[in-house]
Amino acid sequence: MPAYNFQKQFAPAVKSGEKHQTIRAKRKNRPRVGQMAYCFTGMRTKKCRLLKKARIRGVYDVRIDGCGVLINGAAIVHNELDLFALRDGFHCWAAILLWFERIHGLPFRGDLILW
């Protein structure tokens, strides 16, 4: 049962279904296709609430750096980087790149999880 916590800024997009993916650091127990993902905001606080339960339909290796995104080793075409960012709740490629650089550092390697 993978559980994911989302910052307040992403909660409405997760709840509405607009955001149907998340990018996370690798875990010891990697999520698997078919498992239910439990999406929360405010985990480990009194304000914790469930946003969505969804079946995981894909788990891919992802690498993000200043040049772009690799998914399972395949590069996302430059003109599709904004679409990739939109799917993850950001308004453009520059915003997602800045966020990952600030929060995780670049290059970032992790899992792209789709539901």
N, C-alpha and C positions, 0 to 999 in steps of 0.2 A: 504494500500500500504506500506508494510514494506520496508524500505530502509536500506542497510547495507554498511558501509564504511570498506574498506580493506586496510591494510597497504601495502606500495609499494612492500614488499617482497612477498605478496600473490597475487597481481594483475594478474601476468601472468597465474597462475594456475586457477584463477577464470575465466578469459577471455577464456582460452583454454578449459575449462570444466573438467580439471583434478581435480580441487577442486569443489566438488558438495555438500558441507555441510559447515555449520558454527556453532560455539558454542558461544552463547551469554548469558549475564546476563539476568535474567527475566525482562520483560517489563510489564508495566501496561496493555497495549493492546498486548497480546500475539499473535504472528502470527498464522494463521490458514491454514490448508491444503486447496489447491485450490487458495489461493491468489498468486499474482505475487510478487516476490521478486526482488527488484531493487538493483543491486550490483554496488557500486561505489568505486573509489579510489580518494583521495584528496577532500572529501566532505568539504564544508565550506571554500574552497580556490579557487583561480583563476584557479588552475590546476585540478579541479574536472572533472572527466569523467566517463561515464557509461561503465561498463565492461560487464554486462550481465543482461538480464531480464529472469527470469525463474519461472515456477510455483512451488510453495511449495508442496512437496509430503509427508512430514512427519515433525512432531514437537514432540519432546520427552524430558522428564525431564532427565537431565544428572548431574552426580556428578563425579568429578575428584579429586582424592587424591593420595598420595604416594603408595597406594596399588593397584590402578587401576581405572577402569571406571564402573559406574553403569548407565545403560540406562533404564528408567522406572523401576528402582529397580533391574534389572537383570545385573549381572556382565559380563563384556566382558572377555572371556577366556584369560589367560595370554599370550598365543602365538599369539593372534590376536590384541594385543595392538599396535604393530608396524603398522599393516594394518589400524587400526583406525586413527593413527597419519598421515599416508600417505594420507588418504582420506581428512584430514583437512589441508594438505599443509606442513606438517612437515616430516622430513626424518626418524624419529624414535620416539618411545614412550618416551625416555629420553628427547628429544628436546621439545615435546609438554608439558610434565610435568614441565620442567624448565620454559618454557614460561608462563604457567598458574600460577606457583608459584610466578614468578617475577611480572607479571602484575596484577593478581587478588588475589593472596594468596590462600592457600589450607586449607581446602577443598573448591573447587569451586562448586557452584550449579547454574545451568542455564538451557538453552534450547539448544538442538541439533536440528538444522533446516536443512532439506534435500531438495534439488531441483533437 
